Amino acid sequence: MGYRAEIVAVAVLTFVCSACDARHSSSAFHLPGNGDAARGKIAFVSQGCHNCHDVPGAGLPTPSVKPAIVVTLGGETERKLSDAYLVTSMIDPSYHLAPYPFDQVTSGGKSRMPSYSSQLSTQQMIDMVAFLQSKYVLRRWTPQVVYD
């Protein structure tokens, strides 16, 4: 009987963990609410992020990365990106690679994006997260119903 309970517990834990999506989950980490999107845009440009990233509607200089694989940030999404996901992307960009062709966004198996862990102050990070989150638009999810 105890063995069966362990199997059920492991199955439930596996299901719960598989339902977690670190990209959108805000349960474990959040930044203070004093982020300023305008200052975040300034930090984004001053750090050169616009050279590889396009943020539609942000009025940024044109990306200049060579080879020209520009990673687009912002736009429509079904769920808000979490603070943790955005900060992790800045300080450990190889942790979760952008959904682009692997060979185009990597060099030697690692992200072409450098880590900004020592270049950004905490406030700059908070501001950049506010800027990026302001460029994502939540779209209402509608289920796809197929009638036979």
SEGU-473274 format. One record per residue: residue in one letter; residue number from 1; x, y, z of N, C-alpha, C, O in turn. Coordinates in steps of 0.2 Angstrom, whole numbers, plus 5000, padded with zeros to 4 digits. Example, Ala and Ser with C-alpha at 12.3 -4.5 7.8 and 13.67 -1.06 7.14 Angstrom:
   residuo   num   n.east   n.north   n.up   ca.east   ca.north   ca.up   c.east   c.north   c.up   o.east   o.north   o.up
         a     1     5066      4972   5039      5062       4978    5039     5066      4984   5039     5071      4983   5042
         s     2     5064      4989   5035      5068       4995    5036     5064      5000   5039     5067      5006   5040
This chain:
   residuo   num   n.east   n.north   n.up   ca.east   ca.north   ca.up   c.east   c.north   c.up   o.east   o.north   o.up
         m     1     5004      4994   5000      5000       5000    5000     5004      5006   5000     5003      5011   4996
         g     2     5010      5006   5004      5014       5012    5004     5018      5013   4998     5019      5019   4996
         y     3     5019      5008   4994      5023       5009    4987     5018      5012   4983     5020      5016   4979
         r     4     5012      5010   4983      5007       5013    4978     5006      5021   4980     5005      5025   4975
         a     5     5006      5022   4986      5005       5030    4988     5011      5034   4985     5011      5039   4983
         e     6     5017      5031   4986      5023       5034    4983     5023      5035   4976     5025      5040   4973
         i     7     5020      5030   4972      5019       5031    4965     5015      5036   4963     5016      5040   4959
         v     8     5009      5036   4967      5004       5042    4966     5007      5049   4967     5006      5053   4963
         a     9     5011      5049   4973      5014       5055    4975     5019      5058   4969     5019      5064   4968
         v    10     5023      5053   4967      5028       5055    4961     5024      5057   4955     5026      5062   4952
         a    11     5019      5054   4953      5015       5055    4947     5012      5062   4948     5012      5066   4943
         v    12     5009      5064   4954      5006       5070    4955     5011      5076   4955     5010      5081   4952
         l    13     5017      5075   4958      5022       5079    4958     5025      5081   4951     5026      5086   4949
         t    14     5026      5075   4947      5028       5076    4940     5023      5080   4936     5025      5084   4932
         f    15     5016      5079   4937      5011       5083    4933     5012      5090   4935     5011      5094   4931
         v    16     5012      5091   4942      5012       5098    4944     5018      5102   4941     5018      5108   4939
         c    17     5024      5099   4942      5030       5102    4939     5030      5103   4932     5033      5108   4929
         s    18     5027      5098   4928      5027       5099    4921     5022      5105   4919     5023      5107   4913
         a    19     5018      5106   4923      5013       5112    4922     5016      5119   4923     5014      5124   4921
         c    20     5022      5119   4927      5025       5125    4928     5029      5127   4921     5032      5123   4918
         d    21     5029      5134   4920      5032       5137    4914     5036      5143   4917     5033      5148   4918
         a    22     5042      5142   4918      5046       5147    4921     5046      5153   4917     5047      5159   4919
         r    23     5045      5153   4910      5044       5159    4906     5038      5163   4908     5039      5169   4908
         h    24     5033      5160   4911      5027       5164    4913     5026      5164   4920     5021      5168   4922
         s    25     5029      5160   4924      5027       5159    4931     5030      5165   4935     5036      5166   4935
         s    26     5026      5168   4939      5029       5173    4943     5029      5171   4951     5030      5176   4955
         s    27     5027      5165   4952      5027       5163    4959     5033      5163   4963     5033      5163   4969
         a    28     5039      5162   4960      5045       5162    4964     5049      5168   4964     5053      5169   4968
         f    29     5048      5173   4960      5053       5178    4959     5049      5184   4956     5045      5184   4951
         h    30     5050      5190   4959      5047       5196    4956     5052      5202   4958     5055      5202   4963
         l    31     5052      5207   4954      5055       5213    4955     5051      5219   4958     5045      5218   4958
         p    32     5054      5223   4962      5050       5229    4965     5046      5233   4959     5048      5232   4953
         g    33     5041      5236   4961      5037       5239    4956     5039      5246   4954     5035      5250   4951
         n    34     5046      5248   4955      5048       5254    4954     5052      5255   4947     5056      5259   4946
         g    35     5051      5250   4943      5054       5250    4936     5051      5255   4932     5045      5257   4932
         d    36     5055      5259   4928      5053       5264    4923     5055      5262   4916     5061      5261   4915
         a    37     5050      5261   4912      5051       5259    4905     5055      5264   4901     5059      5262   4897
         a    38     5054      5270   4902      5058       5275    4899     5066      5275   4900     5070      5275   4896
         r    39     5067      5274   4907      5074       5273    4909     5077      5266   4906     5082      5265   4904
         g    40     5072      5261   4906      5074       5254    4903     5076      5255   4896     5080      5251   4894
         k    41     5072      5259   4892      5074       5260    4885     5081      5263   4884     5084      5261   4880
         i    42     5082      5268   4888      5089       5271    4888     5094      5266   4890     5099      5265   4886
         a    43     5093      5262   4895      5098       5256    4897     5099      5251   4891     5104      5249   4890
         f    44     5093      5249   4888      5093       5245    4883     5098      5247   4877     5102      5243   4874
         v    45     5097      5253   4875      5101       5256    4870     5108      5257   4872     5113      5256   4868
         s    46     5109      5260   4878      5116       5261    4880     5120      5255   4881     5126      5255   4880
         q    47     5117      5249   4882      5120       5243    4883     5121      5239   4876     5125      5234   4876
         g    48     5119      5242   4871      5119       5240    4864     5114      5234   4863     5115      5230   4858
         c    49     5109      5233   4867      5105       5227    4866     5101      5228   4859     5099      5223   4856
         h    50     5100      5234   4857      5097       5236    4850     5101      5233   4844     5098      5233   4839
         n    51     5107      5232   4845      5111       5229    4840     5109      5222   4837     5110      5220   4832
         c    52     5106      5218   4842      5104       5212    4840     5097      5210   4841     5094      5206   4839
         h    53     5093      5215   4845      5086       5214    4846     5082      5220   4843     5084      5225   4843
         d    54     5077      5217   4840      5072       5222    4837     5066      5222   4842     5063      5217   4844
         v    55     5063      5228   4844      5057       5229    4848     5052      5233   4844     5053      5239   4845
         p    56     5048      5230   4841      5043       5233    4836     5039      5239   4840     5037      5238   4846
         g    57     5039      5245   4837      5035       5250    4840     5039      5254   4846     5037      5259   4849
         a    58     5046      5252   4847      5049       5255    4852     5053      5261   4850     5056      5265   4854
         g    59     5054      5262   4843      5058       5268    4840     5065      5267   4842     5069      5272   4843
         l    60     5068      5261   4842      5075       5260    4843     5079      5260   4836     5076      5260   4831
         p    61     5086      5262   4837      5090       5261    4831     5089      5255   4828     5088      5250   4831
         t    62     5091      5254   4821      5090       5248    4818     5096      5243   4820     5102      5245   4821
         p    63     5094      5237   4821      5099       5232    4823     5105      5231   4818     5103      5232   4812
         s    64     5111      5230   4820      5116       5230    4816     5121      5223   4816     5126      5223   4814
         v    65     5118      5218   4820      5122       5212    4821     5124      5209   4814     5120      5209   4810
         k    66     5130      5206   4814      5132       5202    4809     5134      5195   4811     5138      5195   4816
         p    67     5132      5190   4808      5127       5189    4803     5120      5191   4806     5119      5191   4812
         a    68     5116      5194   4801      5110       5197    4803     5104      5192   4805     5100      5190   4801
         i    69     5105      5190   4811      5099       5186    4815     5097      5190   4820     5100      5190   4826
         v    70     5092      5194   4819      5089       5199    4824     5084      5195   4828     5079      5192   4825
         v    71     5084      5195   4835      5080       5192    4839     5074      5197   4841     5076      5202   4844
         t    72     5068      5196   4839      5063       5201    4841     5060      5200   4848     5059      5194   4850
         l    73     5059      5205   4851      5056       5205    4858     5050      5209   4858     5050      5214   4854
         g    74     5045      5208   4862      5039       5211    4862     5034      5208   4857     5036      5203   4854
         g    75     5028      5211   4856      5023       5208    4852     5018      5205   4856     5017      5205   4862
         e    76     5014      5201   4853      5008       5198    4856     5010      5191   4859     5015      5188   4857
         t    77     5007      5190   4865      5009       5184    4869     5002      5182   4873     4998      5186   4874
         e    78     5002      5176   4874      4996       5173    4878     4997      5175   4885     4991      5175   4889
         r    79     5003      5175   4888      5004       5176    4895     5010      5181   4896     5014      5181   4892
         k    80     5009      5185   4901      5015       5189    4903     5021      5186   4904     5021      5181   4908
         l    81     5027      5188   4902      5033       5185    4903     5035      5187   4911     5034      5192   4913
         s    82     5038      5182   4914      5039       5183    4921     5046      5188   4922     5050      5188   4918
         d    83     5046      5191   4928      5052       5195    4929     5058      5190   4929     5063      5192   4927
         a    84     5057      5184   4932      5063       5179    4933     5065      5177   4926     5071      5177   4925
         y    85     5061      5176   4921      5063       5174    4914     5067      5180   4911     5072      5178   4908
         l    86     5065      5186   4912      5068       5191    4908     5075      5193   4911     5080      5194   4908
         v    87     5075      5193   4918      5082       5194    4921     5086      5188   4920     5092      5189   4918
         t    88     5084      5182   4920      5088       5176    4918     5091      5177   4911     5097      5175   4910
         s    89     5087      5179   4907      5089       5180    4900     5095      5185   4899     5099      5185   4895
         m    90     5095      5190   4904      5100       5195    4904     5107      5193   4907     5112      5194   4904
         i    91     5106      5189   4912      5112       5187    4916     5115      5180   4914     5121      5179   4915
         d    92     5111      5176   4911      5113       5169    4909     5109      5167   4902     5105      5163   4902
         p    93     5111      5171   4897      5107       5170    4891     5107      5163   4888     5103      5161   4884
         s    94     5112      5159   4890      5112       5152    4887     5107      5147   4891     5106      5142   4889
         y    95     5104      5150   4896      5100       5145    4900     5094      5143   4896     5092      5137   4896
         h    96     5091      5148   4893      5085       5146    4889     5086      5150   4882     5085      5156   4882
         l    97     5087      5147   4877      5089       5150    4871     5082      5153   4867     5077      5149   4868
         a    98     5083      5158   4863      5077       5161    4860     5075      5155   4855     5079      5151   4852
         p    99     5068      5155   4853      5066       5150    4848     5067      5152   4841     5063      5153   4837
         y   100     5074      5152   4840      5076       5153    4833     5080      5147   4831     5082      5143   4835
         p   101     5082      5147   4825      5086       5141    4823     5093      5141   4827     5096      5146   4828
         f   102     5094      5135   4831      5099       5135    4835     5106      5137   4833     5109      5141   4836
         d   103     5108      5135   4827      5114       5137    4824     5115      5145   4823     5120      5147   4822
         q   104     5109      5148   4822      5109       5155    4821     5110      5160   4827     5112      5165   4827
         v   105     5108      5157   4833      5108       5161    4839     5113      5159   4844     5114      5161   4850
         t   106     5117      5154   4842      5123       5151    4846     5129      5151   4843     5130      5152   4837
         s   107     5134      5151   4847      5141       5150    4845     5145      5146   4849     5145      5147   4855
         g   108     5147      5140   4847      5150       5135    4851     5145      5132   4856     5147      5130   4862
         g   109     5139      5132   4854      5134       5129    4859     5131      5133   4864     5126      5131   4867
         k   110     5133      5139   4864      5131       5144    4869     5128      5150   4865     5129      5151   4859
         s   111     5124      5154   4869      5120       5159    4866     5125      5164   4863     5131      5166   4867
         r   112     5124      5168   4858      5128       5173    4855     5128      5179   4860     5132      5183   4860
         m   113     5123      5180   4863      5122       5185    4868     5126      5185   4874     5127      5179   4877
         p   114     5130      5190   4875      5134       5190    4881     5130      5190   4888     5124      5193   4887
         s   115     5133      5188   4893      5130       5190    4900     5131      5197   4902     5136      5200   4901
         y   116     5125      5200   4904      5125       5207    4907     5126      5207   4914     5124      5212   4917
         s   117     5127      5201   4918      5127       5201    4925     5132      5206   4928     5130      5209   4934
         s   118     5137      5208   4925      5142       5213    4928     5141      5220   4925     5144      5225   4928
         q   119     5137      5221   4920      5137       5227    4916     5131      5231   4919     5131      5237   4918
         l   120     5126      5228   4922      5119       5231    4923     5119      5232   4931     5120      5227   4935
         s   121     5117      5238   4933      5115       5239    4940     5108      5235   4941     5105      5234   4936
         t   122     5106      5234   4947      5100       5231    4949     5094      5236   4946     5089      5233   4943
         q   123     5095      5242   4947      5090       5247    4945     5089      5247   4937     5084      5247   4934
         q   124     5095      5246   4934      5094       5246    4926     5091      5239   4924     5087      5239   4919
         m   125     5092      5234   4928      5089       5228    4926     5081      5228   4927     5077      5226   4923
         i   126     5079      5231   4933      5072       5232    4934     5069      5237   4929     5064      5235   4927
         d   127     5072      5242   4927      5070       5246    4922     5069      5243   4915     5064      5244   4911
         m   128     5074      5239   4913      5074       5235    4907     5068      5230   4907     5065      5229   4902
         v   129     5067      5227   4912      5062       5222    4913     5055      5226   4912     5051      5224   4908
         a   130     5054      5232   4915      5048       5236    4914     5048      5238   4907     5042      5238   4904
         f   131     5053      5240   4904      5053       5242    4896     5051      5236   4892     5046      5237   4888
         l   132     5054      5230   4893      5052       5225    4889     5045      5222   4890     5041      5221   4885
         q   133     5043      5222   4896      5036       5220    4898     5031      5225   4895     5025      5223   4893
         s   134     5033      5231   4894      5028       5236    4891     5027      5235   4884     5022      5237   4881
         k   135     5032      5231   4881      5031       5230    4874     5028      5223   4872     5027      5222   4866
         y   136     5026      5220   4877      5022       5213    4875     5015      5215   4876     5013      5218   4881
         v   137     5011      5213   4872      5003       5214    4872     5000      5207   4873     5001      5202   4869
         l   138     4996      5207   4879      4993       5201    4880     4987      5200   4875     4983      5204   4874
         r   139     4986      5194   4872      4981       5193    4868     4976      5188   4871     4979      5183   4874
         r   140     4970      5188   4870      4966       5184    4873     4966      5177   4870     4966      5176   4863
         w   141     4967      5172   4874      4967       5165    4871     4960      5162   4869     4956      5163   4873
         t   142     4960      5160   4863      4954       5157    4861     4955      5150   4859     4960      5148   4855
         p   143     4951      5145   4862      4952       5138    4860     4951      5137   4853     4946      5140   4850
         q   144     4955      5132   4850      4954       5130    4843     4949      5124   4843     4951      5119   4846
         v   145     4943      5125   4841      4938       5120    4841     4937      5117   4834     4936      5121   4829
         v   146     4938      5111   4833      4938       5108    4826     4931      5104   4826     4930      5099   4831
         y   147     4927      5105   4822      4921       5101    4821     4922      5096   4815     4924      5098   4810
         d   148     4920      5090   4816      4920       5085    4811     4914      5085   4807     4913      5081   4802
